[in-house]
Amino acid sequence: MFQFTQANPTLLDDSIARLSTAAQEPAKKFLDLMMSNEADLEKVYLGCVTIMDNLPDEVIEDLEAYKQEVAKIFGLLMPSSA
């Protein structure tokens, strides 16, 4: 997924733009972290914790929903059976 994101850096721009204004900046930071060449998973985890630290509950809720949208974009979620 990291290589795919690096090869298509604007792939998530539209979905980030649909987030609340307050959630856009942390979402961009997550994208930057995903696009980095960091191989140390502990550093990636700590980067995620740092981004999430002290965010309001509403922003965290937006980012949780966004995480699901990103998973759909990358085909990581199975389609729901309705």
Contacts in CASP RR format, 6 or more apart in sequence:
PFRMAT RR
TARGET T0000
AUTHOR 0000-0000-0000
METHOD contacts of the structure
MODEL  1
MFQFTQANPTLLDDSIARLSTAAQEPAKKFLDLMMSNEADLEKVYLGCVT
IMDNLPDEVIEDLEAYKQEVAKIFGLLMPSSA
1 34 0 8 1.000
1 74 0 8 1.000
1 76 0 8 1.000
2 34 0 8 1.000
2 35 0 8 1.000
4 11 0 8 1.000
4 74 0 8 1.000
5 11 0 8 1.000
5 12 0 8 1.000
5 31 0 8 1.000
5 34 0 8 1.000
5 35 0 8 1.000
6 35 0 8 1.000
9 35 0 8 1.000
11 73 0 8 1.000
12 27 0 8 1.000
12 31 0 8 1.000
12 70 0 8 1.000
12 73 0 8 1.000
15 66 0 8 1.000
15 69 0 8 1.000
15 70 0 8 1.000
15 73 0 8 1.000
16 24 0 8 1.000
16 27 0 8 1.000
16 28 0 8 1.000
16 31 0 8 1.000
16 66 0 8 1.000
17 24 0 8 1.000
19 27 0 8 1.000
19 62 0 8 1.000
19 63 0 8 1.000
19 66 0 8 1.000
20 58 0 8 1.000
20 59 0 8 1.000
20 62 0 8 1.000
22 56 0 8 1.000
22 58 0 8 1.000
22 59 0 8 1.000
22 62 0 8 1.000
23 59 0 8 1.000
23 62 0 8 1.000
23 63 0 8 1.000
23 66 0 8 1.000
26 51 0 8 1.000
26 52 0 8 1.000
26 55 0 8 1.000
26 59 0 8 1.000
26 63 0 8 1.000
27 63 0 8 1.000
27 66 0 8 1.000
29 51 0 8 1.000
30 48 0 8 1.000
30 51 0 8 1.000
30 63 0 8 1.000
33 44 0 8 1.000
33 47 0 8 1.000
33 48 0 8 1.000
33 51 0 8 1.000
38 44 0 8 1.000
52 60 0 8 1.000
52 63 0 8 1.000
55 63 0 8 1.000
68 77 0 8 1.000
71 77 0 8 1.000
END
